[in-house]
Structure formats: structure tokens, C-alpha cells
Amino acid sequence: MGGAGSVKSLDLSGSARITDYSVAAVTAAFGRTLERLSLMGCKEVSEESLGGIGEKCPKLEDLDLSFCTVGNTAIQRLAGARALNLKTLALAGCERINDDGVAALELMGASLNGLNLMRCSGISVSGIESIPSAGVVA
């Protein structure tokens, strides 16, 4: 699927004006073809956007939410999205995530093989050890 209107990779890192509304517009327009999405440092992006990402982006393999204002609910929404098959997930600097959020990663199953949890101060050593993925960076 490659023609007009298809986007496979989108990097919105550090864009101060990107909000949940912006993410909803992007996923509505390009969700079916999107494979990589970076929202790193988009401080106005919260958990509200993530249900749409999980529902509308079935080809998404790489998602970077580092330094966004997401917490446990974000991970739970992503993990509960049946269409989503993430291979890498970056949550570095997401200080609102703790062991409860990390526990939801089990729902993602074997598809997740890269996970960045650096600077997630709410996650304990035992929380990191409980993650089933071998590609954890903490």
C-alpha cells in the first residue's frame, strides 16, 4: 500500500504544539499505513491519544512516547489494543509510570522486543525484572 496519502514514518519529536487532538488527526489520516511514530518530548500528549493509536494503527511497530506526560493508563490502553503489534516502545523519562503500568506490558505478548524505560523513576528493580521482554533498557 504506497500511494498518495500514505505515511509510514512520522517524527513529531519536541513539537510543543502537538496535542491529543493532533495525534487523533494524524492517526485518522495515516493510521492504516503508519509503522513508526515518534512523539518524544511532546508534553501536551497524554493518555487520551493512546486509545486511538492502538485502534487505528495496526501496522505500527515503533512508538516513542519518551518524555511525554503519559502514565500507567497509557500502557494499559496500548497493551489492551488488539490490533496493535508493537516491536519497540520507548517510554524514557515518563515519570508517571510505575510497576503497575509495567505489569500491563505482559498483555503485549512476544511481539514487543525493545523497551526503553530509562529515567522512569517510578519503576522499581523488581518491576523491571518482571518484564517478559529481553530487550529492556532501564
N, CA, C and O atoms as CSV, one atom per row, in Angstrom:
chain,resi,resn,atom,element,x,y,z
A,1,MET,N,N,0.852,-1.160,0.000
A,1,MET,CA,C,0.000,0.000,0.000
A,1,MET,C,C,0.896,1.219,0.000
A,1,MET,O,O,1.390,1.545,1.079
A,2,GLY,N,N,1.143,1.876,-0.998
A,2,GLY,CA,C,2.028,3.011,-1.010
A,2,GLY,C,C,1.499,4.230,-1.674
A,2,GLY,O,O,2.391,5.076,-1.621
A,3,GLY,N,N,0.629,4.619,-2.172
A,3,GLY,CA,C,0.184,5.739,-2.939
A,3,GLY,C,C,0.014,7.014,-2.154
A,3,GLY,O,O,0.530,7.161,-1.046
A,4,ALA,N,N,-0.710,7.919,-2.740
A,4,ALA,CA,C,-0.930,9.223,-2.118
A,4,ALA,C,C,-1.657,9.047,-0.793
A,4,ALA,O,O,-2.524,8.186,-0.646
A,5,GLY,N,N,-1.287,9.870,0.152
A,5,GLY,CA,C,-1.945,9.836,1.440
A,5,GLY,C,C,-1.435,8.781,2.402
A,5,GLY,O,O,-1.995,8.602,3.483
A,6,SER,N,N,-0.370,8.076,2.015
A,6,SER,CA,C,0.156,7.083,2.945
A,6,SER,C,C,1.466,7.588,3.546
A,6,SER,O,O,2.325,8.123,2.845
A,7,VAL,N,N,1.595,7.410,4.830
A,7,VAL,CA,C,2.802,7.799,5.560
A,7,VAL,C,C,3.207,6.606,6.407
A,7,VAL,O,O,2.396,6.057,7.152
A,8,LYS,N,N,4.477,6.204,6.287
A,8,LYS,CA,C,4.967,5.073,7.071
A,8,LYS,C,C,5.683,5.514,8.332
A,8,LYS,O,O,5.651,4.805,9.338
A,9,SER,N,N,6.329,6.674,8.299
A,9,SER,CA,C,7.114,7.141,9.443
A,9,SER,C,C,6.834,8.613,9.680
A,9,SER,O,O,6.822,9.417,8.748
A,10,LEU,N,N,6.611,8.954,10.938
A,10,LEU,CA,C,6.320,10.334,11.290
A,10,LEU,C,C,7.036,10.674,12.593
A,10,LEU,O,O,6.836,10.021,13.617
A,11,ASP,N,N,7.873,11.706,12.536
A,11,ASP,CA,C,8.629,12.141,13.707
A,11,ASP,C,C,8.177,13.543,14.092
A,11,ASP,O,O,8.483,14.518,13.406
A,12,LEU,N,N,7.451,13.628,15.189
A,12,LEU,CA,C,6.952,14.908,15.699
A,12,LEU,C,C,7.679,15.290,16.990
A,12,LEU,O,O,7.185,16.110,17.765
A,13,SER,N,N,8.835,14.703,17.216
A,13,SER,CA,C,9.602,14.905,18.450
A,13,SER,C,C,9.795,16.375,18.783
A,13,SER,O,O,10.162,17.184,17.930
A,14,GLY,N,N,9.541,16.696,20.031
A,14,GLY,CA,C,9.805,18.027,20.550
A,14,GLY,C,C,8.850,19.106,20.081
A,14,GLY,O,O,9.070,20.285,20.359
A,15,SER,N,N,7.810,18.734,19.385
A,15,SER,CA,C,6.855,19.720,18.884
A,15,SER,C,C,5.929,20.158,20.018
A,15,SER,O,O,5.053,19.407,20.447
A,16,ALA,N,N,6.134,21.357,20.486
A,16,ALA,CA,C,5.404,21.860,21.649
A,16,ALA,C,C,3.905,21.996,21.400
A,16,ALA,O,O,3.118,21.984,22.347
A,17,ARG,N,N,3.512,22.123,20.168
A,17,ARG,CA,C,2.098,22.346,19.864
A,17,ARG,C,C,1.328,21.067,19.543
A,17,ARG,O,O,0.131,21.120,19.260
A,18,ILE,N,N,1.994,19.938,19.582
A,18,ILE,CA,C,1.306,18.673,19.317
A,18,ILE,C,C,0.500,18.300,20.558
A,18,ILE,O,O,1.038,18.215,21.662
A,19,THR,N,N,-0.788,18.082,20.360
A,19,THR,CA,C,-1.703,17.751,21.458
A,19,THR,C,C,-2.394,16.424,21.160
A,19,THR,O,O,-2.144,15.806,20.125
A,20,ASP,N,N,-3.248,15.997,22.057
A,20,ASP,CA,C,-4.035,14.790,21.838
A,20,ASP,C,C,-4.892,14.937,20.574
A,20,ASP,O,O,-5.077,13.976,19.827
A,21,TYR,N,N,-5.403,16.131,20.347
A,21,TYR,CA,C,-6.203,16.396,19.149
A,21,TYR,C,C,-5.361,16.194,17.890
A,21,TYR,O,O,-5.837,15.624,16.909
A,22,SER,N,N,-4.114,16.660,17.917
A,22,SER,CA,C,-3.204,16.492,16.780
A,22,SER,C,C,-2.942,15.017,16.511
A,22,SER,O,O,-2.960,14.579,15.360
A,23,VAL,N,N,-2.700,14.257,17.564
A,23,VAL,CA,C,-2.437,12.828,17.424
A,23,VAL,C,C,-3.672,12.126,16.852
A,23,VAL,O,O,-3.543,11.235,16.013
A,24,ALA,N,N,-4.840,12.513,17.290
A,24,ALA,CA,C,-6.078,11.931,16.760
A,24,ALA,C,C,-6.205,12.216,15.268
A,24,ALA,O,O,-6.623,11.341,14.509
A,25,ALA,N,N,-5.851,13.422,14.836
A,25,ALA,CA,C,-5.914,13.771,13.414
A,25,ALA,C,C,-4.911,12.953,12.603
A,25,ALA,O,O,-5.231,12.480,11.512
A,26,VAL,N,N,-3.703,12.788,13.130
A,26,VAL,CA,C,-2.661,12.015,12.442
A,26,VAL,C,C,-3.081,10.554,12.308
A,26,VAL,O,O,-2.939,9.960,11.239
A,27,THR,N,N,-3.591,9.981,13.381
A,27,THR,CA,C,-3.971,8.567,13.320
A,27,THR,C,C,-5.185,8.352,12.423
A,27,THR,O,O,-5.296,7.313,11.771
A,28,ALA,N,N,-6.087,9.314,12.382
A,28,ALA,CA,C,-7.239,9.195,11.488
A,28,ALA,C,C,-6.796,9.262,10.026
A,28,ALA,O,O,-7.319,8.533,9.183
A,29,ALA,N,N,-5.843,10.124,9.731
A,29,ALA,CA,C,-5.393,10.310,8.348
A,29,ALA,C,C,-4.439,9.218,7.873
A,29,ALA,O,O,-4.548,8.756,6.737
A,30,PHE,N,N,-3.507,8.802,8.726
A,30,PHE,CA,C,-2.423,7.921,8.289
A,30,PHE,C,C,-2.307,6.619,9.076
A,30,PHE,O,O,-1.388,5.838,8.830
A,31,GLY,N,N,-3.199,6.374,9.998
A,31,GLY,CA,C,-3.090,5.227,10.890
A,31,GLY,C,C,-2.948,3.885,10.203
A,31,GLY,O,O,-2.225,3.019,10.695
A,32,ARG,N,N,-3.610,3.692,9.091
A,32,ARG,CA,C,-3.561,2.377,8.422
A,32,ARG,C,C,-2.198,2.062,7.827
A,32,ARG,O,O,-1.875,0.891,7.622
A,33,THR,N,N,-1.381,3.093,7.541
A,33,THR,CA,C,-0.075,2.849,6.919
A,33,THR,C,C,1.090,3.145,7.850
A,33,THR,O,O,2.228,2.786,7.546
A,34,LEU,N,N,0.830,3.789,8.970
A,34,LEU,CA,C,1.889,4.237,9.877
A,34,LEU,C,C,2.596,3.060,10.544
A,34,LEU,O,O,1.959,2.211,11.169
A,35,GLU,N,N,3.931,3.021,10.402
A,35,GLU,CA,C,4.747,1.970,11.008
A,35,GLU,C,C,5.619,2.502,12.129
A,35,GLU,O,O,5.979,1.755,13.039
A,36,ARG,N,N,5.967,3.787,12.079
A,36,ARG,CA,C,6.825,4.389,13.094
A,36,ARG,C,C,6.282,5.763,13.449
A,36,ARG,O,O,6.002,6.580,12.572
A,37,LEU,N,N,6.136,6.010,14.764
A,37,LEU,CA,C,5.643,7.294,15.239
A,37,LEU,C,C,6.468,7.730,16.437
A,37,LEU,O,O,6.568,7.006,17.428
A,38,SER,N,N,7.056,8.914,16.344
A,38,SER,CA,C,7.813,9.470,17.465
A,38,SER,C,C,7.133,10.740,17.951
A,38,SER,O,O,6.971,11.707,17.206
A,39,LEU,N,N,6.738,10.714,19.222
A,39,LEU,CA,C,6.147,11.862,19.889
A,39,LEU,C,C,7.022,12.303,21.058
A,39,LEU,O,O,6.550,12.964,21.982
A,40,MET,N,N,8.290,11.935,21.009
A,40,MET,CA,C,9.221,12.221,22.096
A,40,MET,C,C,9.224,13.713,22.441
A,40,MET,O,O,9.418,14.570,21.579
A,41,GLY,N,N,9.004,13.991,23.715
A,41,GLY,CA,C,9.056,15.361,24.204
A,41,GLY,C,C,7.827,16.197,23.906
A,41,GLY,O,O,7.820,17.394,24.192
A,42,CYS,N,N,6.803,15.610,23.349
A,42,CYS,CA,C,5.554,16.338,23.093
A,42,CYS,C,C,4.770,16.374,24.405
A,42,CYS,O,O,3.963,15.486,24.677
A,43,LYS,N,N,5.008,17.392,25.201
A,43,LYS,CA,C,4.484,17.473,26.567
A,43,LYS,C,C,2.959,17.554,26.642
A,43,LYS,O,O,2.382,17.271,27.692
A,44,GLU,N,N,2.307,17.930,25.564
A,44,GLU,CA,C,0.843,18.039,25.567
A,44,GLU,C,C,0.153,16.741,25.174
A,44,GLU,O,O,-1.075,16.677,25.144
A,45,VAL,N,N,0.935,15.703,24.870
A,45,VAL,CA,C,0.360,14.407,24.520
A,45,VAL,C,C,0.176,13.609,25.800
A,45,VAL,O,O,1.112,13.444,26.583
A,46,SER,N,N,-1.031,13.119,26.002
A,46,SER,CA,C,-1.339,12.371,27.222
A,46,SER,C,C,-1.962,11.025,26.870
A,46,SER,O,O,-1.959,10.603,25.713
A,47,GLU,N,N,-2.487,10.375,27.876
A,47,GLU,CA,C,-3.087,9.058,27.700
A,47,GLU,C,C,-4.296,9.066,26.776
A,47,GLU,O,O,-4.637,8.037,26.193
A,48,GLU,N,N,-4.940,10.205,26.640
A,48,GLU,CA,C,-6.135,10.294,25.808
A,48,GLU,C,C,-5.872,9.867,24.367
A,48,GLU,O,O,-6.747,9.283,23.727
A,49,SER,N,N,-4.691,10.148,23.856
A,49,SER,CA,C,-4.344,9.831,22.465
A,49,SER,C,C,-4.125,8.356,22.216
A,49,SER,O,O,-4.302,7.881,21.094
A,50,LEU,N,N,-3.751,7.641,23.227
A,50,LEU,CA,C,-3.221,6.302,23.021
A,50,LEU,C,C,-4.254,5.257,22.647
A,50,LEU,O,O,-3.926,4.266,21.996
A,51,GLY,N,N,-5.481,5.464,23.045
A,51,GLY,CA,C,-6.537,4.564,22.591
A,51,GLY,C,C,-6.659,4.613,21.077
A,51,GLY,O,O,-6.816,3.578,20.429
A,52,GLY,N,N,-6.588,5.813,20.512
A,52,GLY,CA,C,-6.663,5.982,19.064
A,52,GLY,C,C,-5.481,5.368,18.354
A,52,GLY,O,O,-5.639,4.770,17.290
A,53,ILE,N,N,-4.297,5.506,18.925
A,53,ILE,CA,C,-3.107,4.907,18.319
A,53,ILE,C,C,-3.277,3.389,18.276
A,53,ILE,O,O,-3.012,2.756,17.254
A,54,GLY,N,N,-3.714,2.821,19.375
A,54,GLY,CA,C,-3.894,1.379,19.435
A,54,GLY,C,C,-4.969,0.858,18.501
A,54,GLY,O,O,-4.851,-0.243,17.964
A,55,GLU,N,N,-6.008,1.638,18.309
A,55,GLU,CA,C,-7.135,1.202,17.478
A,55,GLU,C,C,-6.910,1.457,15.989
A,55,GLU,O,O,-7.335,0.658,15.154
A,56,LYS,N,N,-6.253,2.554,15.652
A,56,LYS,CA,C,-6.189,2.991,14.254
A,56,LYS,C,C,-4.861,2.729,13.556
A,56,LYS,O,O,-4.717,3.040,12.374
A,57,CYS,N,N,-3.894,2.166,14.261
A,57,CYS,CA,C,-2.557,1.975,13.677
A,57,CYS,C,C,-2.131,0.507,13.738
A,57,CYS,O,O,-1.217,0.173,14.491
A,58,PRO,N,N,-2.762,-0.368,12.973
A,58,PRO,CA,C,-2.461,-1.799,13.066
A,58,PRO,C,C,-1.058,-2.180,12.594
A,58,PRO,O,O,-0.560,-3.244,12.961
A,59,LYS,N,N,-0.408,-1.333,11.786
A,59,LYS,CA,C,0.935,-1.644,11.289
A,59,LYS,C,C,2.037,-1.003,12.127
A,59,LYS,O,O,3.220,-1.189,11.841
A,60,LEU,N,N,1.664,-0.260,13.147
A,60,LEU,CA,C,2.651,0.446,13.962
A,60,LEU,C,C,3.567,-0.543,14.682
A,60,LEU,O,O,3.111,-1.408,15.430
A,61,GLU,N,N,4.870,-0.393,14.438
A,61,GLU,CA,C,5.866,-1.275,15.053
A,61,GLU,C,C,6.755,-0.543,16.044
A,61,GLU,O,O,7.297,-1.164,16.958
A,62,ASP,N,N,6.915,0.758,15.882
A,62,ASP,CA,C,7.853,1.534,16.689
A,62,ASP,C,C,7.149,2.793,17.183
A,62,ASP,O,O,6.722,3.627,16.385
A,63,LEU,N,N,7.031,2.927,18.502
A,63,LEU,CA,C,6.360,4.069,19.107
A,63,LEU,C,C,7.252,4.672,20.175
A,63,LEU,O,O,7.690,3.978,21.093
A,64,ASP,N,N,7.521,5.965,20.056
A,64,ASP,CA,C,8.350,6.668,21.038
A,64,ASP,C,C,7.505,7.712,21.749
A,64,ASP,O,O,7.102,8.713,21.157
A,65,LEU,N,N,7.243,7.462,23.032
A,65,LEU,CA,C,6.485,8.375,23.885
A,65,LEU,C,C,7.375,8.969,24.969
A,65,LEU,O,O,6.873,9.490,25.965
A,66,SER,N,N,8.677,8.896,24.786
A,66,SER,CA,C,9.625,9.390,25.789
A,66,SER,C,C,9.352,10.853,26.133
A,66,SER,O,O,9.103,11.686,25.262
A,67,PHE,N,N,9.408,11.126,27.412
A,67,PHE,CA,C,9.257,12.475,27.945
A,67,PHE,C,C,7.906,13.109,27.620
A,67,PHE,O,O,7.789,14.332,27.541
A,68,CYS,N,N,6.885,12.268,27.431
A,68,CYS,CA,C,5.510,12.740,27.310
A,68,CYS,C,C,4.882,12.640,28.700
A,68,CYS,O,O,5.494,12.096,29.619
A,69,THR,N,N,3.683,13.155,28.854
A,69,THR,CA,C,3.028,13.128,30.163
A,69,THR,C,C,2.110,11.923,30.309
A,69,THR,O,O,0.979,12.042,30.778
A,70,VAL,N,N,2.607,10.769,29.903
A,70,VAL,CA,C,1.803,9.552,29.987
A,70,VAL,C,C,2.151,8.780,31.257
A,70,VAL,O,O,3.244,8.914,31.807
A,71,GLY,N,N,1.202,7.977,31.703
A,71,GLY,CA,C,1.408,7.173,32.901
A,71,GLY,C,C,0.917,5.751,32.686
A,71,GLY,O,O,0.910,5.246,31.564
A,72,ASN,N,N,0.513,5.123,33.757
A,72,ASN,CA,C,0.087,3.724,33.725
A,72,ASN,C,C,-1.080,3.473,32.774
A,72,ASN,O,O,-1.115,2.458,32.077
A,73,THR,N,N,-2.027,4.399,32.749
A,73,THR,CA,C,-3.190,4.227,31.883
A,73,THR,C,C,-2.774,4.151,30.424
A,73,THR,O,O,-3.393,3.434,29.637
A,74,ALA,N,N,-1.731,4.884,30.058
A,74,ALA,CA,C,-1.229,4.855,28.681
A,74,ALA,C,C,-0.789,3.452,28.301
A,74,ALA,O,O,-1.164,2.936,27.248
A,75,ILE,N,N,-0.005,2.849,29.153
A,75,ILE,CA,C,0.487,1.497,28.858
A,75,ILE,C,C,-0.674,0.516,28.822
A,75,ILE,O,O,-0.714,-0.370,27.968
A,76,GLN,N,N,-1.611,0.667,29.738
A,76,GLN,CA,C,-2.752,-0.233,29.763
A,76,GLN,C,C,-3.587,-0.114,28.488
A,76,GLN,O,O,-4.068,-1.117,27.959
A,77,ARG,N,N,-3.757,1.115,27.998
A,77,ARG,CA,C,-4.509,1.305,26.753
A,77,ARG,C,C,-3.776,0.690,25.565
A,77,ARG,O,O,-4.386,0.021,24.731
A,78,LEU,N,N,-2.487,0.914,25.493
A,78,LEU,CA,C,-1.704,0.336,24.401
A,78,LEU,C,C,-1.702,-1.186,24.470
A,78,LEU,O,O,-1.892,-1.863,23.460
A,79,ALA,N,N,-1.489,-1.710,25.652
A,79,ALA,CA,C,-1.420,-3.160,25.826
A,79,ALA,C,C,-2.758,-3.828,25.521
A,79,ALA,O,O,-2.799,-4.970,25.064
A,80,GLY,N,N,-3.837,-3.120,25.772
A,80,GLY,CA,C,-5.159,-3.675,25.534
A,80,GLY,C,C,-5.649,-3.550,24.095
A,80,GLY,O,O,-6.695,-4.098,23.750
A,81,ALA,N,N,-4.909,-2.839,23.256
A,81,ALA,CA,C,-5.310,-2.659,21.859
A,81,ALA,C,C,-5.050,-3.944,21.083
A,81,ALA,O,O,-3.900,-4.347,20.915
A,82,ARG,N,N,-6.071,-4.561,20.629
A,82,ARG,CA,C,-5.946,-5.861,19.959
A,82,ARG,C,C,-5.262,-5.763,18.607
A,82,ARG,O,O,-4.587,-6.704,18.188
A,83,ALA,N,N,-5.425,-4.646,17.920
A,83,ALA,CA,C,-4.863,-4.507,16.576
A,83,ALA,C,C,-3.371,-4.178,16.599
A,83,ALA,O,O,-2.680,-4.366,15.598
A,84,LEU,N,N,-2.878,-3.695,17.721
A,84,LEU,CA,C,-1.508,-3.200,17.799
A,84,LEU,C,C,-0.503,-4.333,17.976
A,84,LEU,O,O,-0.720,-5.253,18.765
A,85,ASN,N,N,0.593,-4.254,17.235
A,85,ASN,CA,C,1.642,-5.269,17.288
A,85,ASN,C,C,3.005,-4.604,17.426
A,85,ASN,O,O,3.887,-4.839,16.600
A,86,LEU,N,N,3.192,-3.788,18.440
A,86,LEU,CA,C,4.440,-3.043,18.616
A,86,LEU,C,C,5.644,-3.962,18.776
A,86,LEU,O,O,5.575,-5.003,19.428
A,87,LYS,N,N,6.746,-3.546,18.162
A,87,LYS,CA,C,8.011,-4.249,18.353
A,87,LYS,C,C,8.917,-3.466,19.287
A,87,LYS,O,O,9.650,-4.062,20.076
A,88,THR,N,N,8.879,-2.127,19.212
A,88,THR,CA,C,9.671,-1.302,20.133
A,88,THR,C,C,8.792,-0.197,20.707
A,88,THR,O,O,7.961,0.395,20.018
A,89,LEU,N,N,9.006,0.058,21.988
A,89,LEU,CA,C,8.266,1.073,22.707
A,89,LEU,C,C,9.245,1.835,23.586
A,89,LEU,O,O,9.934,1.240,24.415
A,90,ALA,N,N,9.307,3.145,23.407
A,90,ALA,CA,C,10.182,3.988,24.227
A,90,ALA,C,C,9.328,4.833,25.160
A,90,ALA,O,O,8.452,5.581,24.727
A,91,LEU,N,N,9.606,4.692,26.449
A,91,LEU,CA,C,8.895,5.425,27.494
A,91,LEU,C,C,9.873,6.163,28.409
A,91,LEU,O,O,9.534,6.493,29.546
A,92,ALA,N,N,11.078,6.419,27.919
A,92,ALA,CA,C,12.112,7.068,28.730
A,92,ALA,C,C,11.599,8.391,29.283
A,92,ALA,O,O,10.973,9.177,28.573
A,93,GLY,N,N,11.872,8.618,30.544
A,93,GLY,CA,C,11.509,9.875,31.180
A,93,GLY,C,C,10.033,10.031,31.501
A,93,GLY,O,O,9.602,11.114,31.896
A,94,CYS,N,N,9.260,8.988,31.341
A,94,CYS,CA,C,7.836,9.039,31.694
A,94,CYS,C,C,7.711,8.726,33.179
A,94,CYS,O,O,7.512,7.575,33.565
A,95,GLU,N,N,7.826,9.735,33.988
A,95,GLU,CA,C,7.921,9.571,35.440
A,95,GLU,C,C,6.621,9.136,36.099
A,95,GLU,O,O,6.634,8.738,37.263
A,96,ARG,N,N,5.512,9.200,35.397
A,96,ARG,CA,C,4.229,8.801,35.975
A,96,ARG,C,C,3.979,7.304,35.848
A,96,ARG,O,O,2.968,6.797,36.335
A,97,ILE,N,N,4.894,6.597,35.198
A,97,ILE,CA,C,4.746,5.147,35.044
A,97,ILE,C,C,5.407,4.455,36.226
A,97,ILE,O,O,6.525,4.796,36.611
A,98,ASN,N,N,4.705,3.475,36.801
A,98,ASN,CA,C,5.279,2.703,37.901
A,98,ASN,C,C,5.101,1.207,37.626
A,98,ASN,O,O,4.760,0.816,36.509
A,99,ASP,N,N,5.327,0.392,38.623
A,99,ASP,CA,C,5.274,-1.065,38.459
A,99,ASP,C,C,3.907,-1.548,37.967
A,99,ASP,O,O,3.835,-2.533,37.232
A,100,ASP,N,N,2.833,-0.877,38.356
A,100,ASP,CA,C,1.503,-1.274,37.899
A,100,ASP,C,C,1.370,-1.125,36.388
A,100,ASP,O,O,0.787,-1.984,35.728
A,101,GLY,N,N,1.899,-0.056,35.848
A,101,GLY,CA,C,1.857,0.145,34.400
A,101,GLY,C,C,2.709,-0.864,33.669
A,101,GLY,O,O,2.310,-1.386,32.629
A,102,VAL,N,N,3.881,-1.140,34.208
A,102,VAL,CA,C,4.801,-2.090,33.578
A,102,VAL,C,C,4.176,-3.484,33.532
A,102,VAL,O,O,4.409,-4.233,32.584
A,103,ALA,N,N,3.398,-3.834,34.532
A,103,ALA,CA,C,2.749,-5.146,34.567
A,103,ALA,C,C,1.836,-5.355,33.358
A,103,ALA,O,O,1.645,-6.490,32.919
A,104,ALA,N,N,1.276,-4.286,32.822
A,104,ALA,CA,C,0.384,-4.395,31.663
A,104,ALA,C,C,1.130,-4.793,30.394
A,104,ALA,O,O,0.511,-5.260,29.438
A,105,LEU,N,N,2.440,-4.617,30.372
A,105,LEU,CA,C,3.215,-4.974,29.182
A,105,LEU,C,C,3.117,-6.448,28.842
A,105,LEU,O,O,3.332,-6.840,27.695
A,106,GLU,N,N,2.795,-7.263,29.826
A,106,GLU,CA,C,2.635,-8.700,29.583
A,106,GLU,C,C,1.562,-8.967,28.546
A,106,GLU,O,O,1.628,-9.955,27.814
A,107,LEU,N,N,0.568,-8.082,28.481
A,107,LEU,CA,C,-0.513,-8.249,27.516
A,107,LEU,C,C,-0.042,-8.084,26.078
A,107,LEU,O,O,-0.697,-8.552,25.147
A,108,MET,N,N,1.100,-7.414,25.898
A,108,MET,CA,C,1.619,-7.210,24.542
A,108,MET,C,C,2.239,-8.479,23.979
A,108,MET,O,O,2.480,-8.577,22.775
A,109,GLY,N,N,2.492,-9.430,24.828
A,109,GLY,CA,C,2.994,-10.720,24.372
A,109,GLY,C,C,4.400,-10.665,23.802
A,109,GLY,O,O,5.204,-9.802,24.156
A,110,ALA,N,N,4.671,-11.594,22.922
A,110,ALA,CA,C,6.017,-11.774,22.387
A,110,ALA,C,C,6.385,-10.759,21.311
A,110,ALA,O,O,7.550,-10.688,20.919
A,111,SER,N,N,5.439,-9.977,20.826
A,111,SER,CA,C,5.762,-9.040,19.742
A,111,SER,C,C,6.725,-7.943,20.197
A,111,SER,O,O,7.542,-7.481,19.400
A,112,LEU,N,N,6.649,-7.522,21.440
A,112,LEU,CA,C,7.497,-6.448,21.957
A,112,LEU,C,C,8.892,-6.977,22.242
A,112,LEU,O,O,9.077,-7.822,23.117
A,113,ASN,N,N,9.887,-6.469,21.487
A,113,ASN,CA,C,11.254,-6.945,21.712
A,113,ASN,C,C,12.228,-5.823,22.030
A,113,ASN,O,O,13.425,-6.074,22.173
A,114,GLY,N,N,11.748,-4.600,22.144
A,114,GLY,CA,C,12.586,-3.481,22.555
A,114,GLY,C,C,11.777,-2.530,23.410
A,114,GLY,O,O,10.693,-2.099,23.016
A,115,LEU,N,N,12.302,-2.200,24.589
A,115,LEU,CA,C,11.582,-1.351,25.528
A,115,LEU,C,C,12.570,-0.446,26.240
A,115,LEU,O,O,13.522,-0.922,26.859
A,116,ASN,N,N,12.346,0.862,26.152
A,116,ASN,CA,C,13.218,1.828,26.806
A,116,ASN,C,C,12.479,2.447,27.985
A,116,ASN,O,O,11.489,3.159,27.812
A,117,LEU,N,N,12.980,2.162,29.190
A,117,LEU,CA,C,12.391,2.697,30.430
A,117,LEU,C,C,13.395,3.553,31.202
A,117,LEU,O,O,13.252,3.738,32.410
A,118,MET,N,N,14.401,4.071,30.517
A,118,MET,CA,C,15.399,4.901,31.193
A,118,MET,C,C,14.721,6.132,31.806
A,118,MET,O,O,13.813,6.720,31.218
A,119,ARG,N,N,15.180,6.498,32.987
A,119,ARG,CA,C,14.687,7.674,33.718
A,119,ARG,C,C,13.218,7.582,34.103
A,119,ARG,O,O,12.558,8.607,34.276
A,120,CYS,N,N,12.702,6.375,34.238
A,120,CYS,CA,C,11.350,6.165,34.751
A,120,CYS,C,C,11.491,5.858,36.237
A,120,CYS,O,O,11.528,4.694,36.637
A,121,SER,N,N,11.567,6.884,37.031
A,121,SER,CA,C,11.898,6.737,38.447
A,121,SER,C,C,10.833,6.014,39.268
A,121,SER,O,O,11.115,5.576,40.383
A,122,GLY,N,N,9.625,5.879,38.744
A,122,GLY,CA,C,8.561,5.194,39.476
A,122,GLY,C,C,8.597,3.682,39.355
A,122,GLY,O,O,7.802,2.989,39.990
A,123,ILE,N,N,9.513,3.164,38.548
A,123,ILE,CA,C,9.589,1.718,38.339
A,123,ILE,C,C,10.717,1.150,39.194
A,123,ILE,O,O,11.856,1.615,39.141
A,124,SER,N,N,10.376,0.143,39.974
A,124,SER,CA,C,11.366,-0.473,40.866
A,124,SER,C,C,12.190,-1.526,40.124
A,124,SER,O,O,11.873,-1.897,38.994
A,125,VAL,N,N,13.237,-1.995,40.770
A,125,VAL,CA,C,14.071,-3.053,40.207
A,125,VAL,C,C,13.227,-4.313,39.998
A,125,VAL,O,O,13.355,-4.981,38.972
A,126,SER,N,N,12.381,-4.633,40.949
A,126,SER,CA,C,11.543,-5.826,40.786
A,126,SER,C,C,10.544,-5.634,39.643
A,126,SER,O,O,10.191,-6.599,38.965
A,127,GLY,N,N,10.091,-4.416,39.424
A,127,GLY,CA,C,9.209,-4.140,38.288
A,127,GLY,C,C,9.925,-4.371,36.971
A,127,GLY,O,O,9.349,-4.938,36.043
A,128,ILE,N,N,11.171,-3.939,36.881
A,128,ILE,CA,C,11.970,-4.154,35.671
A,128,ILE,C,C,12.195,-5.649,35.459
A,128,ILE,O,O,12.074,-6.143,34.338
A,129,GLU,N,N,12.519,-6.364,36.523
A,129,GLU,CA,C,12.779,-7.800,36.419
A,129,GLU,C,C,11.554,-8.601,36.008
A,129,GLU,O,O,11.680,-9.699,35.466
A,130,SER,N,N,10.365,-8.053,36.265
A,130,SER,CA,C,9.137,-8.785,35.929
A,130,SER,C,C,8.743,-8.651,34.458
A,130,SER,O,O,7.826,-9.335,34.003
A,131,ILE,N,N,9.417,-7.789,33.718
A,131,ILE,CA,C,9.070,-7.557,32.318
A,131,ILE,C,C,9.514,-8.754,31.484
A,131,ILE,O,O,10.678,-9.153,31.540
A,132,PRO,N,N,8.592,-9.329,30.709
A,132,PRO,CA,C,8.927,-10.523,29.939
A,132,PRO,C,C,9.840,-10.284,28.748
A,132,PRO,O,O,10.403,-11.241,28.216
A,133,SER,N,N,10.005,-9.060,28.317
A,133,SER,CA,C,10.789,-8.770,27.125
A,133,SER,C,C,12.298,-8.814,27.412
A,133,SER,O,O,12.753,-8.356,28.460
A,134,ALA,N,N,13.049,-9.364,26.482
A,134,ALA,CA,C,14.506,-9.453,26.644
A,134,ALA,C,C,15.209,-8.168,26.260
A,134,ALA,O,O,16.364,-7.978,26.643
A,135,GLY,N,N,14.565,-7.273,25.519
A,135,GLY,CA,C,15.213,-6.061,25.030
A,135,GLY,C,C,14.938,-4.834,25.868
A,135,GLY,O,O,14.741,-3.750,25.318
A,136,VAL,N,N,14.919,-4.970,27.181
A,136,VAL,CA,C,14.613,-3.844,28.061
A,136,VAL,C,C,15.847,-3.021,28.334
A,136,VAL,O,O,16.893,-3.560,28.695
A,137,VAL,N,N,15.732,-1.709,28.164
A,137,VAL,CA,C,16.779,-0.775,28.525
A,137,VAL,C,C,16.239,0.061,29.679
A,137,VAL,O,O,15.267,0.798,29.515
A,138,ALA,N,N,16.865,-0.051,30.841
A,138,ALA,CA,C,16.364,0.683,32.005
A,138,ALA,C,C,17.481,1.426,32.703
A,138,ALA,O,O,17.242,2.100,33.705
